[in-house]
Amino acid sequence: MLDESGVWTASQAAKLSYPEAGHGACFSVEDGSFWFSHRNECILALIKAHPPRTGGPIFDVGGGNGFVASRLAENGFEVVLVEPGPEGAQNAKRRGIEHVVCATTESAGFSPNALPAIGLFDVIEHIEDDVEFLRSMRGLLRHMGQVYVTVPAHTALWSNEDVRAGHFRRYSLGAVSKLLESTGFRIDFASYIFRPLPIPIFAARTVPSIVGRSAGRDRHRTAREHGLKRGPVAKLLDAMLGSEIENIKHRRPMRFGASCLVAATASMGS
């Protein structure tokens, strides 16, 4: 049904592996965050290099507050945001996303083989049965439909931050590529991104988690880590990360980084 804010809402609420305050915490930092900004530019470059073959909208599944969807829409892509969390869906509507569905893909009732393209941006790691989930995504896509994916990289970087975020795992680029291939997709492009970050993440998150000194999470710490005030560290990272966008535009995969970025096509006969 369509609620008073213009959000399509499923009648049945979904169980989420996501922090209750997660959408609000992200919404408070996204616009000023070097991390969210760079991920957006990587996703945009990926989709421009591998645009939906069959035309029609990109369904941003688990699209949260609409930060990615907004950037794609600014660049002429039609986007439908599908977000089961009510707070995230309302934030996306406030951000100006025209088509917002507050539901899972299952409760939304999408027809099989109907969607032209799906975005899964830091979503799969929140799904306990990632194989079955990706099979269900494959079943929703048209012939030659595409999926665009980001996930956190490297099991070695696992920390209490992953637990707090509701992650079930981190992936190597090879692992997420094999996962997609095993569930009916052909890999078009696969690369690491955020090349400067693995060592800082290991030092600031993984090591404290191992030795039992992991700090708690609050919005002030989140803001500091995301460079909310655009300080010198954030500016330095922006400069270091700029070459990654050019690599993606020219389809040059990168061999190391803190996240994985993949474009894949629904295979024939799957």
N, C-alpha and C positions, 0 to 999 in steps of 0.2 A: 504494500500500500504506500501511497505518497503522503508523507507527513507535512505539517504546516510550514516547515522550512524548505521543502522541495526535495527531500531525501527519500528515495525509495527504500522501504524497510521491510525485511522479512518478518513473518509473524513469530518465528522461533529464534531465540537467542542462541549464539554459538559459544562453545567453550574455547577459550583462547590460551595459548602458551605465551602470554605477553603480560608485562607488569601492568597492574591496574592504573598506575599513574603514568604509564609510558608515553601515551599520546600527548598529555599535557607537558611532560618534561621535554619531549622533542619539539613540540610547537613553540616552546619558549626560547629555543636556541637555533632552530633551523635557518632562519633568515640571515643570521650573522655567523653561521658555522662554516669554517673552511672545509670540514669533512662533508657536510651535506651539500655544499656548493660544488665541490669537486666531483662528488659522486654524480650529481645532476649533470655536469658537463660531460662526464664519461658516458653516462647513459644516453644523453642526447647525441653525442658523436657516434656511438654504437648504432643507434636507430637510424640516423641519417645515412650511415654507411651500409646498413642492412634494413632498408625500410620494408614495411609490410607488403608482401607481394600481391595480396588479393584485395587490397583496398579496405576501407572501413576503419573503425576505431581500434585503438589499443586498449585492452581491458587491463587496468592497473590493479591487479589482485593483491589484497593486503596493502593497499596504497596509503594507509595511515592518514596523515593530515593533508595530503594532496600536494606536498612539496615537489615531488617528481612530476605529477600530473600537470601542475601549473606550468612548470618549465617546458614540458612537451607541448602544451596548448599554446604557449607564447610563440612557439616555433611552427605553428600550423598543423600540428597533429591533433586529430580528434581523439579524445580520451574519455573512457568511462571508468570511474574509480569504484572499485568494489572493496569495501572495508567492513568487516564484521563488528568492529568496535564502535559503539555509538558516539563516543567523544571524538574519535578520529574522523568519522563521517561528518559530524557537525563542523569540525575544524576545517575540513576540506571544502565544505559548502561556504563557510565564511571566507575562505581563501579565493572563492570565485569559481570553483570547479562546477561546471554546468550539470554534468551527469554523475550523480553519486548514488550508489546502491549500498545500503547498510545490511550486509549479508555475507555469508560464505558463497562460493560458487555453487555449492550443493543446495543451500536453502534459497538461493536466488532463482533456481529453476531454469537455468540456461539450457537450451536445446543442444543435443549432441552435434558435433561438427558444424557449429554455427559461428564461432568467434574467429575473426581474422588474425588477431595477434594478442598475446598475453604478456604482461610484465610482472615479474616476480622479484621485486627489489628488496633484498634482505628479508625474505619470507620463508624460504625452504628450510632454513635452520631452525625455525620455530615449529616445524611439522614433525611429529614423532615418526610417522611412517612416510618418509619422503618418497619411497618408490610408488606406493599406492597414490599418493597425492599427485605426482607427476604423470602417472598413467591417467588420472582423472582429467588433468589439464590437457593431455594429448587428446583425450576423447571429446573435449569441447572445441578443439581447433578445427578449422576447415582444412581441406587438403592443401598442403603447402603453407599452412598457417605457421606463424613464427612465435617463438618464446624468447624473451629477453630476461636475463638472470643476473643478479648480484648475490653473493654470499660471503661471509667472513672466511678468511683463509687460515689454514695451518692449525692442526691439532696442537702443535707445540705452543701456540699462543693462547690456549685455553686458560681462562681465569675465572674468578668469582664474578667478574663483570658479565661473562656469558651466562652464568647461572641466574644472576639477577635479571638479565634481559629475556630469559625464557628460551635460551638456545638449547637444542639437543646435541648439536655438534658444530664443528668447523670443518671446512673442506680444503683439500688440495685442488689445484686446477684439474689434474688428471682424474680425481675422484668425482668431481661434479660433472665433468665431461662424460665419464663412463656411466654415471647415473642417468644422465639425459639420454645417452645412446641406448641404454638398456630399457628405457621407458618409451621408445618410439620416436626419437629425435635424431636428426643429423646435425652435427656441429658445423656452423658457418664461421664462427670466430670465437676464440677463447684466449683470455689474457688475464694476468694479474694487474691490479692497479694499486695505488697508494704505496709506491715503492719505498719511500722514506720511513714508513711507519712500523714495520715489524720489530725492529730493535727497540724503539721507544715503548711500544706496547708490551714487549717482553719484560722490559725493565720496570715499567710503571704499573703493570697489571699482573703479569704471569708470576714473576718472582715474588711479589708480596703475597699472592695467593698461595704459592707453594710453602712459604715460611710462616703462613698464618698471620700476616700483618696487612691484609687487604683493607683499605680504607672504605668506609661507608660511602654511599652515593647520595648526594644532594644536588640541588639545582645550581648552587654556586660552583661546585666542583665540575659539574657538567659544562657550565658556561666557560670555565677556565680551559678545560680540555678542548672544547670546540672553537676556541679563539673568538668568543663572542664580541670582545671589544676590539678585534682586529689589531692586535698587538704585533710586535716585531716578529715573534715566532710564527704567527699565522701568515704574515706577509712573506717570510722566508719560505714556508711550506708552499704557498701559492706559486712562487717562482720555481721551486723545485718540481712541482707537480704539473706545470704547464706543458712540458714535453709529452706527458702521457696523453693529452688530448690529441696532439698531432699524430702520435703513434696509432691511436684508435682510428682517427680519420683516414689514415693511410694503410690501415689493416695490418699493422705491425705488432704482433703480440709481444708482451713483456713477460719475462721469466720469473719475476719475483715481486711480491707485494703483500699487502695486508688483506686484500679482498680479491675475489674472482669476478670476472665480467664475461658473460657468454651470450652469444646469439645462436639460436638453433632453429631448425625447420622440422615440422612434423613429417616423418618419413612415410613413403608410400607403403601401403599394406600393413600399417601398424594399428 
